[in-house]
Amino acid sequence: MELNEVYFYTATINNWIRLLEKDEFKQIVLDSLVWLVQQKKIAVYGFVIMPNHIHVIWSGSEMNGKEKPFTSFMKFTGHRFLSELKKNDQGFLDLFKSDLVNRNHLFWQPNALAKKVVDRKMLEQKLDYIHLNPLQAHWNLVNDPNDYYFSSCSFYEQEDKKFDWLTHYMDAV
């Protein structure tokens, strides 16, 4: 992913394990996004955190040290997941053991999908998709997408200020 471009990004927990089912792990994802926004490394236009994957519409504005902010996001969340599971659920942590030479645990599948957003129509389609994700029959997390806390839907639909760190998509494209 290149800086100063808007992307629709999907990252999945390794082996589709429902690590993000617990709110404390969803909060780790949010904390990382908020920190990067506050540091002016990224702008986030929309997101949803599902039980085993995330969708984010974002752009990076500058490097975070020697790495792109998207890489920092993945590393930070992985380190926090590891720390949390070491303290509270060693058995669950074992599900993420890795045979890779450079890491003992792997939380995110390495093949995250990043699609460059080319125009406002595409951005709006992707926003609709992520906001309706919690309503899909196989998830059935809420009846109204505005009721799903870990989503930017209410930011747009109800002008909810709980995610005041978001950038309105109209400012993106």
FENKA-V816712 format. One record per pair of residues at least 24 apart in sequence whose C-alpha atoms are under 7 Angstrom apart, sorted by the first residue. I is the first residue (numbers start at 1). J is the second residue. Records with the same first field share a line. If there is no record, write none. Layout:
I=J + J
This chain:
3=59 + 60 + 61 + 62
4=59 + 60 + 61
5=59
6=57 + 58 + 59 + 116 + 117
7=57 + 58 + 59 + 114 + 115 + 116 + 117
8=56 + 57 + 58 + 114 + 115 + 116 + 117
9=55 + 56 + 57 + 113 + 114 + 115
10=54 + 55 + 56 + 112 + 113 + 114
11=53 + 54 + 55 + 108 + 112 + 113
12=52 + 53 + 54 + 108 + 109 + 112
13=52 + 53 + 107 + 108 + 109
14=106 + 107 + 108 + 109
16=52
17=52
18=51 + 52
19=51 + 52
20=50 + 51 + 52
21=51
25=81
28=77 + 80
29=77
32=73 + 76 + 77
34=165
37=165
41=69
42=69
43=166 + 167
44=166 + 167
45=166 + 167 + 168 + 169
46=127 + 152
47=130 + 151 + 152
48=130 + 131 + 150 + 151 + 152
49=150 + 151
55=130
78=107
119=173
120=173
